[in-house]
């Protein structure tokens, strides 16, 4: 699997787990069956992938409870949500056809650094949208505000 594909798959899982409430601030776990249903994937497939995400430190899996994001998983999710929002708003500003935006932003999101995305945004005239500079949890120092930003800016409410 190519690196971009790994990131897209991880992003899909993390986004779904977060939107179902499985993040450290909520202290909740998402049951594997619920995640499987939401992703429309088999339970064994979800189990294998969540274990891979756990080995990368992005989620924690607890038998009998389910899966939840770690702070590292939250930061991975936040960075990629932010990059996607900036790329999509920039592409809309540049009048890229709507049908191309999702695919192109997906590819760019997982292959550009936050610094490159910010440069792209500035070159396009600092388009409106979710453009608060990406800040890590440790830099922000305010976990509740960071989670609120992630919920609002990146549209992760179910």
N, C-alpha and C positions, 0 to 999 in steps of 0.2 A: 504494500500500500504506500503510495506517495505521501510525503509529509503533509501537503495541503489536504489530501483526503483524510488523513489521520486527524488533522485539526478540525475539519468539517464535521467528522463523526463525533469527536469529543465535544465540540461546540453544541451539536444537536442534543446530545445526552445531557450535558450540563445545563443547557437552557431549559430543557424539559424538567429536569430534577428541581431546578430553582423555581420555575413557575408553579410546580406542584408543592412548593413549600419546604423542600429539603435543603435548607441552608443553615449555617451555624447560628445566625441571629435568631432564627425561629425555633431552634432546638428540636426540629421535627425530622423524621425520616420518611422517605417515600418507599412504599412497598414495591418489591420487584414486579408483582403482578400489575400494579397500577402503572408503573413505568412501561412495562411491556405493552399494555393496552394503549397507552397514550402515544407511544412510538410506532404502534402497529407492527411489532416485531415479536418473535417467539420468546418465551421465557428463557430458554437456554442461550439464545443469542444475546439477550440483555444481560444475563448473568455473566457471560464471558467478557463482554465489553466493560461492564462495571468493575470487574476484577482488574482489567487492564488499566482503567482509569484510576483505580485504587493504587496500583503499582507505580503510577506516575505522581501519586500524591494529590490527585484532583478531587477524589471522593473518599468517603469512608463507608465501608459496607459492614453492617452488623447483622449477624444471623438472628432471625426472628423480628428484626426491626425494619431493615431495608437499607436504603442508601441516602447519603446526604453529602453535599459539597463541603469541601474543606475550604479554608481561607485561600489557599493556593488555587483551588478550583474557581472560587469567586473572582479572583483577580484575572485568571485566564478568560473567564466569561466576560467580565467587565471590559477588558482590553479589546476583545474581539467585537463586542456589541458597539463600543465606542467607535472603533475603526469602521465598522459597517455603516453606522449612522452618518459619519463624516463623508465616507465615500459615496453613499447613496445621495446625500443632499448635494454634494458637489456634482455628481453626474446629472441630477435633475436640473441643476443650474446650467450645466453645459448642454442641456436639451438632448441628452442621450435617449434614444427611444426606450420607453418604459419596459418593453419586453426584453431588453438587453441588460437593464440595470441590475436585476437580481443575480444573474449569472456572473456578470463582470465584477460586481461588488463582492460576490462570494470568492472569486479567484483572488482579487486584490486583497481582500480582508486577511486571508490566511497566508499571504506571501509578501506583504509589506510590513515594515516596522512601524510603530506608532509615530516615529519621527518623519518617516517618508509620507505617511498619511497626512500629517500636519502640514508638511510642505506642499502637498497636492492641494489641500484646502486653501492655503494662503495664495497659491498661484491662481486659483479660481476666484479670487476676490473675497475670500472668507464668507462663503455662502451661509445663509441662515440654517438653523436646524439644531441638532443636539451637538453643540460644539464646545462644551466645557472641556478644557484640556483634560486628558485622561490623567488621573491621579491614582496611585495604588492605595490600598487600604492603609498600609504602614505610613505613607506620606500624608494621608488625610487625617489620620489620628481619630476620626469619628466614624466608627463602624455603622451606627444607625443612619447617619447622613449618607454614607457610601451606599448602603443597601437601598435607601430611598432613591438616590440618584439612579442606581441600576434599574430599579423597578419603573421609574418614570421615564428616564431617558431612553432606555432600551426596550421599553414595551414588554417587559417580562411578566406582566400580570396575566394569569390564565383567563 
